[in-house]
């Protein structure tokens, strides 16, 4: 199994990752609506410390993770060979 470290104390299986989105996508009304719906259904998990701002959203089969790690860094971590 290969894991992707999202920051904080969180890792997810790479095969479970559907998409990694920049937090800047929150500007879109569709994205805001999707996140609001997901929060209402307890599908959001925030890995950002209260002082840290989320930089990316990681969509998985189990929910959405708010991560303090940038999209580019997560992408690079996901491409690292074993």
C-alpha positions as CSV (number, residue, x, y, z in Angstrom):
1,X,0.0,0.0,0.0
2,X,1.2,3.5,-0.8
3,X,0.2,6.4,1.3
4,X,0.0,10.1,0.7
5,X,0.9,12.4,3.6
6,X,-1.6,15.4,3.8
7,X,-0.1,17.2,6.8
8,X,-1.0,17.1,10.5
9,X,-1.5,13.5,11.4
10,X,-3.2,12.4,8.3
11,X,-2.3,10.0,5.5
12,X,-4.6,8.5,2.9
13,X,-4.1,5.7,0.4
14,X,-3.0,7.1,-2.9
15,X,-5.4,4.8,-4.7
16,X,-8.3,6.4,-2.8
17,X,-7.5,9.9,-4.1
18,X,-9.9,11.2,-6.7
19,X,-8.7,14.7,-7.1
20,X,-6.5,17.4,-5.4
21,X,-7.8,20.9,-5.7
22,X,-6.3,24.2,-4.8
23,X,-8.1,26.1,-2.0
24,X,-8.4,28.9,-4.6
25,X,-11.2,26.9,-6.3
26,X,-13.4,28.0,-3.4
27,X,-14.0,31.2,-5.3
28,X,-16.3,29.1,-7.6
29,X,-19.9,29.0,-6.4
30,X,-20.1,25.3,-7.5
31,X,-17.1,24.4,-5.3
32,X,-18.5,26.3,-2.3
33,X,-21.8,24.5,-2.7
34,X,-20.1,21.1,-3.0
35,X,-18.1,21.8,0.2
36,X,-21.1,23.0,2.0
37,X,-23.0,19.9,1.0
38,X,-20.1,17.7,2.1
39,X,-19.9,19.4,5.5
40,X,-23.6,18.9,6.0
41,X,-23.1,15.2,5.4
42,X,-20.0,14.9,7.7
43,X,-17.7,14.2,4.8
44,X,-15.1,17.0,5.5
45,X,-12.0,16.3,7.5
46,X,-9.8,19.3,8.2
47,X,-6.1,18.6,8.8
48,X,-5.1,22.2,9.1
49,X,-4.2,23.5,12.5
50,X,-6.3,26.4,13.7
51,X,-3.5,28.8,12.9
52,X,-2.8,27.3,9.5
53,X,-4.9,28.0,6.5
54,X,-5.9,25.2,4.2
55,X,-4.1,25.3,0.9
56,X,-5.7,22.3,-0.9
57,X,-8.7,20.0,-0.8
58,X,-8.1,16.3,-1.4
59,X,-11.2,14.4,-2.6
60,X,-11.2,10.7,-1.7
61,X,-13.7,7.9,-1.7
62,X,-14.2,8.5,2.0
63,X,-14.6,12.3,2.0
64,X,-12.8,15.6,1.5
65,X,-9.7,16.5,3.4
66,X,-8.6,20.1,3.9
67,X,-4.8,20.1,3.9
68,X,-2.3,22.8,4.8
69,X,0.0,21.4,2.1
70,X,-0.1,23.0,-1.4
71,X,-1.5,21.1,-4.5
72,X,2.0,21.1,-6.1
73,X,3.6,19.6,-3.0
74,X,0.9,16.9,-2.8
75,X,1.3,16.1,-6.5
76,X,5.0,15.7,-6.1
77,X,4.6,13.5,-3.1
78,X,2.2,11.4,-5.0
79,X,4.6,10.9,-7.9
80,X,7.6,9.9,-5.7
81,X,8.9,6.4,-6.4
82,X,9.0,3.9,-3.6
